[in-house]
Structure formats: structure tokens, C-alpha cells
Amino acid sequence: MRFRWAVTWALSAGLTIALIALWRSGEDNPAEKVSSLAAAVVGLFGVMAVWAWRRDPERRQSSTEQLADALAVLARLVDRQWRQEALLRQLFDPAPLPVVWSDCAVLADHRELIGGPVDFRVDRSEELAAAFRGLPRHRLVVVGPAGSGKTALAVLLTLSLLRTREADDPVPFLSSLASFDPTRESASAWLCRRIAADHPALADTVTYGPTAIEDLLAAHRVVPVLDGLDELPAPVRPAVLAALNDVFNPDAPLVLTCRTAAYAEAVAATGVLAGAAVVEPGPVRLADAFALLRLATPPGSKQQGWDRLAEHVSRYPESGAARALTSPLMVALARSVYADAAGDPAELTDRARFPTSESVEQHLLDALVPSLYARVRRQDPRRRWDPERAYRYLAYLAAGMERQGTYDLAWWQMYRWTWVLSRGWGRAALGGSVAAGLMMAWDGLFRAVAGGPYWPLTFAYAFLIALTTGTMCILSLAGRIRSVALLAVCGALADVAMLLICGRPVFGILPSRLLQNAASLLSLYILTYLLVLYSAGTPLPPDAPHHGELGTRHWRRDLPRAVAIVLATAAFTGVVFDVSIIAVAWPEGGPQGGAFTLEGGAWPYSLPLGSLWGVLLAMLHWVRRTASARTLTTAASSLRADRLIALVNGVLASVLVMLPDLIADAAYTRAEHGDLNATFAATFLWFELPLSCPGPVLALAAYAWPYYSVTRITLALRGHLPWRLQAFLADAHRLGVLRQVGAVYQFRHAHLQRRLAASAQDFR
């Protein structure tokens, strides 16, 4: 950092000497010389100050204390997350289903590398944790048929390892593999991204350092529990298995779940997971299944239904009901349909109606949603969701997820479900239309109150705004341009081009005069759009929502950087405003060719403008903090965080776009009239506010919440989804229809998603 400050002072001193030499060689106005000299020197110093204050993340590492704190926070958050999820999934109510998992040597690595055979029961927490820790390399693959309880085992193993964990033991992290694409990123990079997304508190570089997650993974302090290799497309599974072998050290702990057939195909293509033992489940004992179902059912007449069903399966062990209840999934579905709802389990004794286990499975899947919603409807008639409507909503969600080829319901990706938002040009056209519509609405309202014709000029302004916003959106949304600087230049060129075309016929300004001002206008628009895009980001749907919260944690450490941002923005704005707006645009008078001059140059006006800009940008970065260590990421919390930051940035963008013209008009009004009179207020209300519409549109286009809101409203208007979608999803999660992994919802089982998606055809 000392070297950077030395370079900063040296360059500033050199520029000062050079400008003084040029000053002494000229005959211009001394006051203007002083203004320009101060602007240039302070501008360079401000920009260099930001560079000098910037920390180099590649040279900094998280300390040992920071890593210990990060590991403790991760353990606490993971335990809280999956304990709540286990309660909602009823894994401990009344007790875990006693499934026995045994060694599967056919798909495992060499016995010399993995040790002796592995056997355990999931309902014995200490035995489960001890079996995993007894593996020489702490690597385990869980295989089994569909509905055999692989995900339940992953959750119980995670909680068991946390419950029996010592201070220095690694922390298990459970995540779905559905979002992993080995062609786009490495396994370690994806895992780091997943940890940061599910637990954004660890992204607090001030508290935990810049490399906390990477260092914890590299030191084998995290046990990745990766669920659902079979949920990826078949051609991708061997690549994922190869990526896990290539990236993670064979001694790194790892847990992987997959269906038996899918894992066998992946192993045949790329080899086994190095150093990993493999376990598969045995069938559920019918006595254990009925014991759990009776305990989950309140005492009373419904117990007789279980007695009749138990007698039936003991008499007909080859019946559909007997075969179905050997699956943990079917036991869980039977509990939800009969023990937790009003159904009678004795109906499963009808051998003509349920001849096979598949027929029993389809019946339970079809009855799950109506049974659960009918139960809560009886308990509280004021409940919003009637069973038929809830089933239709869930069927549409399942069909949409099937079309997208995913098992994750991520709210920030739902914009792909609508025809317009799924295309880059559609999003750009929508952004331009919204900006133009806002401008026309405000301008029309103001003119209607103030009186006078306005439509030709209003349409001209609206077209200008739509073109500018649409141009910047289409270039970024189409994936052509990702640089905010280049986008700012493109937007500014679109603005200047429209002014040159419409200057004479609409605005009454000679093209020669506009051409003379083109350089200053271009500089002005580039500066404003650059600041808007810098504060918000590229107007492109993000891959993940913006996490965090507003607060003033670590404000003492951030204060120097905030001051540097203020100085740099103020100085840079001063240079642009002083040189471009005054020296170029108004060399012989005011904007209309009058006798408008500024004593001492434009610096007294541009410095407050730049300072205010800098303060706004600094405050945004100052108060936008990562989530606290107590924050548990859910779909609702991630939506609230993204919405709050998007709205704050939208308001900030409006001010950023509005300020340059506001300061220029204030300077002109004071020079012409001596004070800020009613003319200035009218100009502000009619001209400045409408022209600020592209700012918030461009800022909001960089966040996920606006796209989600448009999608939700569109689908609700068409009757496909409820208006309060998040409330509906949270209710379905509480009922057990959906499960939640971080900010992502999933259906209770892939079978349920496919069954609901197939039934969605009946509602079209």
C-alpha cells in the first residue's frame, strides 16, 4: 500500500508541475485556469486514491482465528438449517424409520483403501456417525432405488456428524448437485459458490477474511454431502464423477448419493469414486413400518385401519400394498395420506384396485396434496388454498420445472417460464417500454396540471428514453457486452444520436449547435450511465439473488474507502463537468447562446455535484453488508434481501441520472435570474424527473426481484399461480409437499414432481 500511495503522490505532483508550466505560457482568464488546474489535479489524486486504498485479495489470506470462527458459524448455520428441515420432513417424529444400510462392494473402491464392510442403522445416531468416521478416508457413496431414503440418510448423517462433532472436526455441508455443470466450472468453485449462496454470512471478508471458504475446503474442514447425482442428465453424470475425482484429493471427505443403476452407469464410464465405500439399503421390515405408522397416528378408531392393513399384508405378502410398504418413500406417503389426514388405510387392502406396488404408489402420490390441504382446511376454514386450486398450482410448478429440466424451484430463474422474459430482446423491449411509460405518465400528469400542449415533445422524449434503455439492455442481455464502461458509452451514443436527429424538428435547436455540444453531451451521459451501472451492475438477470442486508457493521474499517470513493467521484465529476459541459458546450455563452458566464469556472458547481454523487455511491457500498452470522438463508429471506437492495439502487440511480442536468440548470438559472425561481422548479419537475426514468430501469434490470415480479404477476393473471406465490410455497413446505435447500424449493420426491407434471395436462 505504501508503494501505491507513493505512485499516487508522484503522479499528482507531476501533473501539477506540467499544468503550471502550461498555465504560465498562456493568456487566458486566471480564474478559469485555477479552476481547471484544481479539477485536474484533484481528479487524478481522487482516482489514484481509490486504487491506493484497494486491497489486493490475492495477497491476503484468512487468518487461523478467522478460519476457526468461520467453521463455527458454518456448523451453527448448517445444524439450524437441517434441524428445522428434518422436523418439517418428520424424520424424528416419532423416530427415524429403522432402515439398515449394508456394504455394496461391487461399486466400491479396493477393499485395501476403504477398510472393512460398512453396516449401520439410520435410527441410531451415534452408530451412523461412528460408521462414517470409521472409514479410512471418510468417503461414502449412498446408492439405492428410487424412494429408498437416500436423501433422508444424507440429512440424518449431517445432523449426526454435527451432534457428535468435536471442536476441530470438519463440518458437513449438504447440498443438491442439480446446479452443478462440470463444463462451466470446477467442482471446488461450484462448492464454494454453493456454500456462499446458502450461507452468505461467510462472505463477510472483514470478519472471516477473503479466502475463508476456499481455505476450509482445501484444509478438509468441510465434508461435502452431495445429494442427487441421478437427478443430473445421464450424459453429465460421468463428467461429474470424474470432476469429483480430479478436483478433490482422495483423502478429502465426501458423501455422494445416487440411484444404484445411475451410479453403476457412471462408474462403467469413468470409474468409481476414489477411496469411497458404498452402501445400499435393505427393504423396510413391515413390522417396523407399521410400528412407526401406528405411533404417528393419534389413538382412536384409525388404528383399526392399520390393524386391518397389517393383517392383509401378512396374509398376502405378494400383494401390492405389502411390496409398496417396504419402501421408505411409500411409508412416508402412507403416513401423510392416512395418519396425518382423514384417509382410511384399510382401502389399500383392495387387491383388485391395487394389484401392484406401482398402483399403490400412484394412488398415494395422487392423494398426497388433496389429503394434506383438506386436513388444514378442516382445521381452519379460513385457509386461502382449497385442495383443488392448490393441486392445480403445484401441478403447474411441477410442469414448469420439468420443462426446464430441473428439480430446483429457484424463484430468480422463473423468468425463463414466460415467453417475453426468456428472450434477451424481449427483456430489452420491456425495459425500454417501462422507462418510456414512466416518463410519459409523469410528463403527461405534469402538463395536464400545468396546461399547454405537450404530446409531440413527450413522445420525442419517450422515444429517446426507450431507445437509450433498450439499447443498453439489449447489448447486455443478449450477452454481447458485459463491460459497464462500454455499455455506458453505447447508451450515451444512443442519447446523442437521438438528440441530433430530433434537435431541429422537435426541440427547436439547430443541428450545428447540437453538433457543437455533442462532445459535452456525450461526456455527460457517459458519466451518468457509468455511475448507474457501477452502483447496480450490468442490466442482466443474475445467476443468483443478491444476498445481504443494510447495516453499519465494520463502518470504521470501511470509512477510509468511503472517503476515497467520495473524493474520486467528486474530482472526476469536476473534471468532466468543468471541461466538457462549460469549456466545450458553452464557450461563448449559455446553453441558448445568451450571455451566460460562470465566475471562476464551473468548479464551484461541479464539486458539490461530484461530492454528492460520491456520497451516494459510498453510502450504498457502506451500508450494503453481508448477512449476519444469525441469518438463515431461505427463499423468502433471499427474495426480501434482493428486493431491498434493488429498490435502494433504483432510487439511487434516479438521483444519479438527474443530478448533472439539475446542477447545470441551477447554475444557468442563478446566472440569468440571480436566484432559483419558479422557472427552475418547473424545469426540474417537467424535464429532470422524466429524463431520470432510464436510471432506475437500468439499475433494477441488474437484480432478480423485478424479473420474478413480472413473471409472478403474468402467471397469476393467467390463473396458473397464486398472487402470493411465496406464501403459497411456504405453506406447501410446512405441509411437507415441498422441501427447502437454502433458497431453493424442491418437491418432496422426484416421483411426486413427475406425477404432478403429468397431471398438469388435465388443467389446460
ZIQUIVEN-V599112 format. One record per residue. N is the residue number from 1. RES is the residue in three letters. PSI is psi in whole degrees, 0 to 359 (none if undefined). OMEGA is omega as a letter, one per 40 degrees, with the letter a starting at -180 (NA if undefined). D_LAST is the distance of its C-alpha to the last C-alpha in Angstrom with 1 decimal. Layout:
n = {N N}
res = {RES RES}
psi = {PSI PSI}
omega = {OMEGA OMEGA}
d_last = {D_LAST D_LAST}
This chain:
n = {1 2 3 4 5 6 7 8 9 10 11 12 13 14 15 16 17 18 19 20 21 22 23 24 25 26 27 28 29 30 31 32 33 34 35 36 37 38 39 40 41 42 43 44 45 46 47 48 49 50 51 52 53 54 55 56 57 58 59 60 61 62 63 64 65 66 67 68 69 70 71 72 73 74 75 76 77 78 79 80 81 82 83 84 85 86 87 88 89 90 91 92 93 94 95 96 97 98 99 100 101 102 103 104 105 106 107 108 109 110 111 112 113 114 115 116 117 118 119 120 121 122 123 124 125 126 127 128 129 130 131 132 133 134 135 136 137 138 139 140 141 142 143 144 145 146 147 148 149 150 151 152 153 154 155 156 157 158 159 160 161 162 163 164 165 166 167 168 169 170 171 172 173 174 175 176 177 178 179 180 181 182 183 184 185 186 187 188 189 190 191 192 193 194 195 196 197 198 199 200 201 202 203 204 205 206 207 208 209 210 211 212 213 214 215 216 217 218 219 220 221 222 223 224 225 226 227 228 229 230 231 232 233 234 235 236 237 238 239 240 241 242 243 244 245 246 247 248 249 250 251 252 253 254 255 256 257 258 259 260 261 262 263 264 265 266 267 268 269 270 271 272 273 274 275 276 277 278 279 280 281 282 283 284 285 286 287 288 289 290 291 292 293 294 295 296 297 298 299 300 301 302 303 304 305 306 307 308 309 310 311 312 313 314 315 316 317 318 319 320 321 322 323 324 325 326 327 328 329 330 331 332 333 334 335 336 337 338 339 340 341 342 343 344 345 346 347 348 349 350 351 352 353 354 355 356 357 358 359 360 361 362 363 364 365 366 367 368 369 370 371 372 373 374 375 376 377 378 379 380 381 382 383 384 385 386 387 388 389 390 391 392 393 394 395 396 397 398 399 400 401 402 403 404 405 406 407 408 409 410 411 412 413 414 415 416 417 418 419 420 421 422 423 424 425 426 427 428 429 430 431 432 433 434 435 436 437 438 439 440 441 442 443 444 445 446 447 448 449 450 451 452 453 454 455 456 457 458 459 460 461 462 463 464 465 466 467 468 469 470 471 472 473 474 475 476 477 478 479 480 481 482 483 484 485 486 487 488 489 490 491 492 493 494 495 496 497 498 499 500 501 502 503 504 505 506 507 508 509 510 511 512 513 514 515 516 517 518 519 520 521 522 523 524 525 526 527 528 529 530 531 532 533 534 535 536 537 538 539 540 541 542 543 544 545 546 547 548 549 550 551 552 553 554 555 556 557 558 559 560 561 562 563 564 565 566 567 568 569 570 571 572 573 574 575 576 577 578 579 580 581 582 583 584 585 586 587 588 589 590 591 592 593 594 595 596 597 598 599 600 601 602 603 604 605 606 607 608 609 610 611 612 613 614 615 616 617 618 619 620 621 622 623 624 625 626 627 628 629 630 631 632 633 634 635 636 637 638 639 640 641 642 643 644 645 646 647 648 649 650 651 652 653 654 655 656 657 658 659 660 661 662 663 664 665 666 667 668 669 670 671 672 673 674 675 676 677 678 679 680 681 682 683 684 685 686 687 688 689 690 691 692 693 694 695 696 697 698 699 700 701 702 703 704 705 706 707 708 709 710 711 712 713 714 715 716 717 718 719 720 721 722 723 724 725 726 727 728 729 730 731 732 733 734 735 736 737 738 739 740 741 742 743 744 745 746 747 748 749 750 751 752 753 754 755 756 757 758 759 760 761 762 763 764}
res = {MET ARG PHE ARG TRP ALA VAL THR TRP ALA LEU SER ALA GLY LEU THR ILE ALA LEU ILE ALA LEU TRP ARG SER GLY GLU ASP ASN PRO ALA GLU LYS VAL SER SER LEU ALA ALA ALA VAL VAL GLY LEU PHE GLY VAL MET ALA VAL TRP ALA TRP ARG ARG ASP PRO GLU ARG ARG GLN SER SER THR GLU GLN LEU ALA ASP ALA LEU ALA VAL LEU ALA ARG LEU VAL ASP ARG GLN TRP ARG GLN GLU ALA LEU LEU ARG GLN LEU PHE ASP PRO ALA PRO LEU PRO VAL VAL TRP SER ASP CYS ALA VAL LEU ALA ASP HIS ARG GLU LEU ILE GLY GLY PRO VAL ASP PHE ARG VAL ASP ARG SER GLU GLU LEU ALA ALA ALA PHE ARG GLY LEU PRO ARG HIS ARG LEU VAL VAL VAL GLY PRO ALA GLY SER GLY LYS THR ALA LEU ALA VAL LEU LEU THR LEU SER LEU LEU ARG THR ARG GLU ALA ASP ASP PRO VAL PRO PHE LEU SER SER LEU ALA SER PHE ASP PRO THR ARG GLU SER ALA SER ALA TRP LEU CYS ARG ARG ILE ALA ALA ASP HIS PRO ALA LEU ALA ASP THR VAL THR TYR GLY PRO THR ALA ILE GLU ASP LEU LEU ALA ALA HIS ARG VAL VAL PRO VAL LEU ASP GLY LEU ASP GLU LEU PRO ALA PRO VAL ARG PRO ALA VAL LEU ALA ALA LEU ASN ASP VAL PHE ASN PRO ASP ALA PRO LEU VAL LEU THR CYS ARG THR ALA ALA TYR ALA GLU ALA VAL ALA ALA THR GLY VAL LEU ALA GLY ALA ALA VAL VAL GLU PRO GLY PRO VAL ARG LEU ALA ASP ALA PHE ALA LEU LEU ARG LEU ALA THR PRO PRO GLY SER LYS GLN GLN GLY TRP ASP ARG LEU ALA GLU HIS VAL SER ARG TYR PRO GLU SER GLY ALA ALA ARG ALA LEU THR SER PRO LEU MET VAL ALA LEU ALA ARG SER VAL TYR ALA ASP ALA ALA GLY ASP PRO ALA GLU LEU THR ASP ARG ALA ARG PHE PRO THR SER GLU SER VAL GLU GLN HIS LEU LEU ASP ALA LEU VAL PRO SER LEU TYR ALA ARG VAL ARG ARG GLN ASP PRO ARG ARG ARG TRP ASP PRO GLU ARG ALA TYR ARG TYR LEU ALA TYR LEU ALA ALA GLY MET GLU ARG GLN GLY THR TYR ASP LEU ALA TRP TRP GLN MET TYR ARG TRP THR TRP VAL LEU SER ARG GLY TRP GLY ARG ALA ALA LEU GLY GLY SER VAL ALA ALA GLY LEU MET MET ALA TRP ASP GLY LEU PHE ARG ALA VAL ALA GLY GLY PRO TYR TRP PRO LEU THR PHE ALA TYR ALA PHE LEU ILE ALA LEU THR THR GLY THR MET CYS ILE LEU SER LEU ALA GLY ARG ILE ARG SER VAL ALA LEU LEU ALA VAL CYS GLY ALA LEU ALA ASP VAL ALA MET LEU LEU ILE CYS GLY ARG PRO VAL PHE GLY ILE LEU PRO SER ARG LEU LEU GLN ASN ALA ALA SER LEU LEU SER LEU TYR ILE LEU THR TYR LEU LEU VAL LEU TYR SER ALA GLY THR PRO LEU PRO PRO ASP ALA PRO HIS HIS GLY GLU LEU GLY THR ARG HIS TRP ARG ARG ASP LEU PRO ARG ALA VAL ALA ILE VAL LEU ALA THR ALA ALA PHE THR GLY VAL VAL PHE ASP VAL SER ILE ILE ALA VAL ALA TRP PRO GLU GLY GLY PRO GLN GLY GLY ALA PHE THR LEU GLU GLY GLY ALA TRP PRO TYR SER LEU PRO LEU GLY SER LEU TRP GLY VAL LEU LEU ALA MET LEU HIS TRP VAL ARG ARG THR ALA SER ALA ARG THR LEU THR THR ALA ALA SER SER LEU ARG ALA ASP ARG LEU ILE ALA LEU VAL ASN GLY VAL LEU ALA SER VAL LEU VAL MET LEU PRO ASP LEU ILE ALA ASP ALA ALA TYR THR ARG ALA GLU HIS GLY ASP LEU ASN ALA THR PHE ALA ALA THR PHE LEU TRP PHE GLU LEU PRO LEU SER CYS PRO GLY PRO VAL LEU ALA LEU ALA ALA TYR ALA TRP PRO TYR TYR SER VAL THR ARG ILE THR LEU ALA LEU ARG GLY HIS LEU PRO TRP ARG LEU GLN ALA PHE LEU ALA ASP ALA HIS ARG LEU GLY VAL LEU ARG GLN VAL GLY ALA VAL TYR GLN PHE ARG HIS ALA HIS LEU GLN ARG ARG LEU ALA ALA SER ALA GLN ASP PHE ARG}
psi = {326 321 318 319 325 317 320 310 323 314 320 317 319 317 322 314 317 319 325 320 317 325 314 340 354 178 19 181 124 323 317 327 316 318 310 319 314 319 313 314 312 325 313 317 320 314 317 332 320 317 321 325 344 132 144 102 335 339 0 144 152 138 170 319 320 321 321 318 319 320 320 319 318 316 318 317 317 317 316 318 309 341 318 318 322 324 318 328 359 35 335 10 106 340 158 144 125 80 134 127 131 164 139 86 340 325 4 171 182 140 328 337 337 355 198 176 148 128 137 166 138 341 0 99 313 322 322 312 320 323 320 315 341 349 136 322 7 46 130 136 127 115 164 166 173 135 15 1 27 315 320 319 319 319 314 323 319 311 324 317 324 322 325 16 136 175 322 2 150 159 127 142 113 128 151 145 2 332 4 125 103 346 345 329 160 164 321 320 319 317 320 318 321 318 316 326 318 332 73 348 330 350 2 96 336 318 317 2 166 349 28 310 315 319 323 320 317 328 8 35 358 135 102 123 99 117 134 48 327 345 351 158 147 318 340 334 313 323 323 316 320 322 321 322 323 323 315 135 142 340 356 134 146 141 134 136 145 154 150 311 319 320 322 321 318 321 320 332 328 355 167 166 118 131 13 134 159 135 151 155 154 166 149 131 132 326 319 321 313 329 317 319 323 320 330 348 133 147 144 201 334 338 330 328 319 324 318 319 321 320 323 313 333 329 325 78 345 8 165 320 319 317 322 320 4 359 131 324 316 325 317 320 319 323 314 322 325 312 321 353 193 4 161 115 344 342 338 353 353 100 332 324 327 74 336 166 330 321 323 317 314 321 314 321 319 328 347 303 309 322 314 317 328 324 310 333 321 322 325 98 344 1 141 325 111 155 318 316 320 320 321 319 314 324 321 319 316 319 320 319 324 320 324 352 40 158 3 125 90 119 330 353 2 347 338 350 345 147 319 310 341 353 141 317 327 317 321 317 321 318 315 321 320 315 315 321 318 316 314 323 313 315 319 320 316 317 326 324 317 337 162 154 145 348 316 314 324 315 324 314 317 317 321 314 317 319 315 308 316 321 313 324 315 324 323 318 331 358 12 318 128 349 127 326 315 325 320 319 317 317 319 319 321 319 310 320 318 323 322 323 318 4 307 306 333 311 348 25 135 139 326 322 319 321 324 327 1 319 316 318 319 315 319 311 322 316 313 314 326 318 322 312 328 321 327 316 180 134 74 138 124 156 340 153 159 117 167 185 163 135 178 29 145 29 331 321 329 347 314 319 322 318 320 321 318 313 315 315 319 314 316 318 321 317 310 313 318 310 311 311 318 305 327 311 324 57 337 19 198 185 339 16 12 192 55 119 154 118 128 13 193 358 320 339 322 330 313 321 308 322 318 318 312 319 318 313 317 319 322 313 337 315 347 100 161 164 151 168 350 354 126 122 125 175 317 318 322 325 317 318 315 320 317 313 324 316 320 317 326 316 318 319 324 317 319 319 328 329 317 310 327 316 319 316 323 317 317 317 319 323 325 321 352 342 174 102 195 333 319 318 318 319 320 313 324 325 312 311 314 321 354 359 322 332 301 328 315 322 314 333 349 2 162 331 316 317 318 319 315 317 315 316 317 312 329 321 328 357 9 327 158 160 318 76 315 323 321 316 319 322 317 328 317 327 344 7 322 157 159 132 100 235 10 136 149 152 157 326 153 326 319 318 313 322 317 320 321 324 347 336 334 344 3 none}
omega = {i i a i i i i a a i i i i i i a a a i i i i a a a a a a a a i i i i a i i a a a a i i a a i i i i i a a a i i a a a a i i a i i i i i i i i i i i i a a i i i a a i i a i i i i i a a a e i i i a i i i a a i a a a a i a a i a a i a i a i i i a a i a a i i i a i i a i i a a i i a i a a i i i i a i a i i i i i a i i a i i i a a a i a a a i a i i a i i i a a a i a i a a i a a i i a i i i i a a a a a i a i i a i a a i a a a a i a i i a a i i i i i i a a i i a i i i a i a a i i i i i i i i a a a i i i a a a i a i a i a a a i i i i i i a a a a i a i a i a i i a i i i i a i i a a i i a i i i a i i i a a i i i i i i i i i a a i i a a i a i a a i a a i i i i a i i i i i a a a a a a a a i a a i i i i a i a a a a i i i i i i i a i i a a a i a a a i i a i i a a a a i a a i a a a i i a i a i i i a i i i i i i i a i a i i a a i a i i a a a a a i a a a i i i i i i i i i i i i i a a i i a i i a a i i a a i i a a a a i i i i a i i a i i a a i i a i a a a a i i a a i a i i a i i i i i i i i i a i i i i a a a a a a a i a a i i i i i i a a a a i i i a a i a a a i i i a i a a a a i a i a i i i i i i a i a a i i a i i a a i i i i i i i a a a i a a i i i a a a a a a a a a a a a a i a a i i a a a i i i i i a a i i a i i i a i i i a i i i a i i a a a i a i a i a i a i a i i a a i i i a i i a a i a i i i i i a i a a a a a a i i i i i i i a a i i a a i i i a a i i i i i i a a a a a i a i a i a a i i i a a i a a a i i i a i i a a a a i i i i a a i i i a a i i a i i i i i i i i i i a i a i a i i i a i i i i i a i i i i a i i a a a NA}
d_last = {64.3 68.0 67.8 64.9 66.8 69.9 68.0 66.5 69.9 71.5 69.1 69.2 73.0 73.1 70.9 73.1 76.3 74.9 73.7 77.0 78.8 76.6 77.2 80.9 80.9 79.3 80.4 77.2 76.6 77.4 74.8 72.0 73.3 73.2 69.6 68.4 70.5 69.1 65.5 65.8 67.6 65.4 62.3 63.4 64.4 61.1 59.0 61.4 61.3 57.6 58.2 61.2 59.3 56.4 56.4 56.2 53.6 54.8 58.2 57.1 56.1 55.0 58.1 58.6 58.2 55.0 53.5 54.6 53.0 49.8 49.7 50.3 47.5 45.1 46.1 45.6 42.2 40.9 42.3 40.8 37.4 37.1 39.0 36.4 33.6 35.5 35.8 32.1 31.5 34.2 36.3 39.5 38.5 40.6 41.5 40.0 39.3 42.4 41.2 44.0 43.6 46.1 47.5 45.8 48.6 46.9 44.6 47.1 49.8 53.5 54.8 57.7 55.3 53.0 55.6 55.5 52.5 50.1 49.1 47.7 45.7 43.0 44.1 47.5 47.2 50.7 50.5 47.3 48.8 52.1 50.5 48.9 52.0 54.0 52.4 54.9 52.4 49.8 47.1 44.6 41.6 39.4 37.6 35.9 32.9 29.4 29.7 33.5 33.9 34.6 33.1 34.8 38.0 37.6 37.2 40.1 42.3 41.7 42.7 45.6 47.0 46.9 48.5 51.4 51.7 55.1 55.8 55.9 53.1 50.1 46.8 43.7 40.6 37.3 34.4 31.4 32.0 28.4 29.6 32.8 33.1 36.7 36.6 36.4 38.7 41.1 40.5 43.0 41.5 38.0 39.4 41.4 38.3 36.4 39.3 39.7 36.0 35.8 39.3 40.2 43.4 45.0 44.5 47.3 49.9 52.6 52.5 51.6 52.6 50.7 50.4 49.7 46.6 47.9 51.3 49.8 47.8 50.9 53.1 50.8 50.4 46.7 45.1 41.7 39.4 36.5 33.6 31.1 32.6 30.3 27.2 28.4 27.8 30.3 32.4 32.8 34.2 37.7 38.0 37.2 39.7 42.3 41.7 42.4 45.6 46.7 46.3 47.1 50.6 50.9 52.6 49.7 47.9 44.3 41.7 38.7 36.0 34.2 33.1 36.1 34.9 33.6 36.9 38.9 37.3 38.0 41.5 42.2 41.3 43.1 45.1 45.0 44.7 48.4 50.3 47.4 47.5 44.5 43.5 41.0 40.2 41.6 39.6 39.3 42.1 40.7 43.5 42.4 38.8 39.7 42.3 39.7 37.2 40.0 41.1 37.7 37.4 39.4 42.4 41.9 40.4 37.5 40.1 40.7 37.2 38.0 41.4 40.0 37.5 40.4 42.6 40.0 39.5 43.3 43.7 41.0 40.9 38.8 36.0 32.4 32.9 36.2 34.9 31.8 34.0 36.1 33.4 33.5 29.7 29.4 32.3 30.6 27.3 29.4 31.2 28.1 26.7 30.0 32.8 30.9 28.7 29.4 28.6 31.5 32.2 34.2 31.0 31.1 34.3 32.5 33.3 31.5 28.2 28.8 30.9 30.2 29.7 26.2 25.1 26.6 24.8 21.3 22.2 23.5 20.6 18.1 20.6 21.5 19.1 19.2 23.0 23.9 22.1 23.4 26.8 27.0 25.6 28.6 31.0 30.0 28.1 27.9 25.5 22.6 19.8 19.0 17.8 14.4 13.5 15.3 13.5 10.1 12.0 13.7 10.9 9.7 13.4 14.0 11.5 13.2 16.5 16.0 15.3 18.5 20.3 21.7 22.2 23.3 21.3 23.7 23.0 25.2 23.1 19.7 20.6 19.6 15.9 16.2 17.2 20.4 21.8 21.3 23.9 27.5 28.1 25.1 26.5 29.9 28.9 27.2 30.4 32.6 30.7 30.8 34.6 35.3 33.4 35.3 38.5 38.0 37.0 40.1 42.4 41.3 41.8 45.2 46.3 45.2 47.4 50.3 50.2 50.7 48.6 46.3 43.4 45.0 45.9 42.7 40.7 43.1 42.7 39.0 38.9 41.3 39.3 36.0 37.9 39.6 36.6 34.3 37.1 37.6 33.9 33.2 36.3 35.4 31.6 32.0 34.3 37.4 39.5 39.6 43.0 43.1 46.5 45.3 42.2 44.6 46.8 43.9 42.8 46.4 46.9 43.9 45.4 48.8 47.7 45.9 49.0 51.2 49.1 48.6 52.0 54.1 51.8 49.9 51.9 55.4 56.6 58.5 56.9 60.2 60.0 56.4 57.4 60.3 57.9 55.2 56.6 56.7 53.2 51.9 53.6 52.3 48.6 48.9 50.4 47.8 44.7 46.4 46.9 43.3 41.9 44.5 43.6 39.8 39.3 37.5 34.5 32.1 29.3 31.2 30.7 31.2 31.6 35.1 36.7 39.8 41.1 43.7 47.2 50.8 51.4 54.0 54.9 58.5 57.5 55.1 57.5 59.5 56.4 55.2 58.6 58.5 55.1 56.5 59.7 57.9 55.4 58.1 60.5 58.0 56.8 60.4 61.1 58.2 58.8 62.5 62.8 59.8 59.3 62.9 65.0 62.8 61.0 63.9 67.1 68.8 67.3 64.2 60.7 61.9 65.2 67.1 69.8 67.5 69.0 68.5 71.6 71.4 68.4 64.7 65.1 65.5 62.0 60.2 61.4 59.7 56.5 56.4 57.4 54.6 52.1 53.6 53.4 49.7 48.9 51.2 49.8 46.3 47.3 49.7 47.4 44.3 45.0 43.4 42.1 44.7 45.6 44.1 40.6 37.9 35.0 31.5 28.2 29.2 32.8 31.9 29.6 32.4 35.0 33.1 32.4 36.1 37.5 35.2 36.2 39.9 39.8 38.1 40.9 43.5 42.2 42.5 46.1 46.9 45.8 47.6 50.9 52.7 52.5 53.3 56.5 57.5 57.1 59.0 61.8 62.0 62.0 64.8 66.8 66.6 66.8 68.2 65.4 61.6 61.4 58.7 58.1 57.0 54.6 53.1 52.7 51.0 48.5 47.8 48.1 47.9 44.9 42.5 43.6 42.7 39.0 38.5 40.0 37.4 34.5 36.1 36.9 33.4 31.9 33.8 32.0 28.6 28.0 27.4 24.7 23.0 23.4 21.8 18.8 18.5 18.9 16.5 13.6 14.9 15.0 11.3 10.8 9.7 13.3 16.3 19.1 21.6 19.9 23.3 24.2 21.0 21.6 25.3 24.5 22.3 25.3 27.8 26.0 26.0 22.4 23.1 26.4 28.1 30.3 32.0 29.5 26.6 24.2 23.3 21.5 24.1 23.9 22.3 21.4 19.4 17.5 16.7 15.8 13.4 11.9 11.6 9.9 7.1 5.6 5.8 3.8 0.0}
